[in-house]
Amino acid sequence: MRRLTRGTALGKLKLVQSSRRLKSTARLEKLRAELAEDGAGVEDFVGGADGPTRIPQIKKPKRKKKIERKPEWLKAEFVQGESLENYQRLKQTVKGLGLATVCEEARCPNIGECWGGKEGTATATIMLMGDTCTRACRFCAVKTSNAPPPLDSKEPEKVATAIHKWGLDYVVLTSVDRDDLEDGGAAHMAECIKRLKDTKDAPLVECLTPDFAGNLDHVEIVAKSGLDVFAHNMETIEELTSKVRDRRANYPQSLSVLRHVKKVCPDMVTKTSLMLGCGETKEQIKQTLEDLRENQVDVVTFGQYLRPSKKHMKVGSYVTPEEFAHWQKEAESMGFLYVASGPLVRSSYKAGEFFLTNVLKEREKARKVAAAES
């Protein structure tokens, strides 16, 4: 009797389970039929009954960043051997005296070649008045600020010490713009030059200056400080000046600086530099050269604009060595005293200094001969 009861109970249980499965299947089929009839899909349920529809997005695989490769002719030479020793010696001197160089701050591609030269020919362009500029030109890698640190009153002495340690006979001094100072730093620059010149075996001094906001009295302070070459860079053609340079700089203002130096110091060698590859045309370059000659500029250099970082102005084009050779011949035919032109040439490139050293020494000899005869 117990076995019959137990069997009956199991049978009933199976019937109940089977019935439930049938009902569940029936409900599921009914729901499917309703959904098919209404045209609803899974997207209607992802965000809830009244919520927004949220369809999952499939992320596309990231493309590898395209690396812009520069032309072969823009590769700088590797520093090694004796040149490496000279490079390290100059670097240690600069660091030890707390000086700044435009070679490092502006990331010059020629730093190894210039700093690695033999004693007496090695070149480092010392940047006066700190490493922070009050202007923000779109091509320049130097740090900027409206309130740079105060001037170092001991800088003239430090510069003289560094130059004599290097044993150089030709020195290039440059500076950041200091619009925060009343005279733009003119008196400080003049003091650095005077300190260098007031020594035994004083080197020849080239000074690459800012525009002093167009104040020609301040330009004159530097021009009459005893330097041998007064340099101020035009940087680019007139039509691109507002795009390339800080808004406080302009083409006529830079020309007026170079013109005024010749007016107050007729025998001074004046020098400027142009970047190519910014978007200029041949006609515009030719016009700029004519403007320079009209204002009695003696020396011009041409170099390729290279973008320091992605934050800076893009390169318009890479100018070939053949085009640079063309502009060298063109400028020489117009009567410039000296022209340096090449992809890696910069305003203080040492090739020009060899030539200018000879020119300046010959002029000094001529002055001495003239003085003796009179």
Salt bridges, closest charged atoms under 4 A:
GLU29 OE2 - ARG32 NH1 3.35
GLU72 OE1 - LYS75 NZ 3.35
GLU104 OE2 - LYS91 NZ 2.94
ASP131 OD2 - LYS143 NZ 3.09
ASP152 OD2 - LYS158 NZ 2.78
GLU155 OE1 - HIS188 NE2 2.61
ASP177 OD1 - ARG135 NE 3.61
ASP179 OD2 - ARG135 NE 2.91
ASP179 OD2 - ARG248 NH1 3.81
ASP180 OD1 - ARG178 NE 2.89
GLU191 OE2 - ARG195 NH2 3.71
GLU206 OE2 - LYS271 NZ 2.96
ASP211 OD1 - ARG135 NH2 3.00
GLU220 OE2 - LYS224 NZ 2.84
GLU220 OE1 - HIS260 NE2 3.17
ASP228 OD2 - LYS197 NZ 2.64
ASP246 OD1 - ARG248 NE 2.90
ASP298 OD2 - LYS262 NZ 2.86
GLU330 OE2 - LYS286 NZ 3.42
GLU362 OE2 - LYS365 NZ 3.94
GLU364 OE1 - ARG367 NH2 2.93
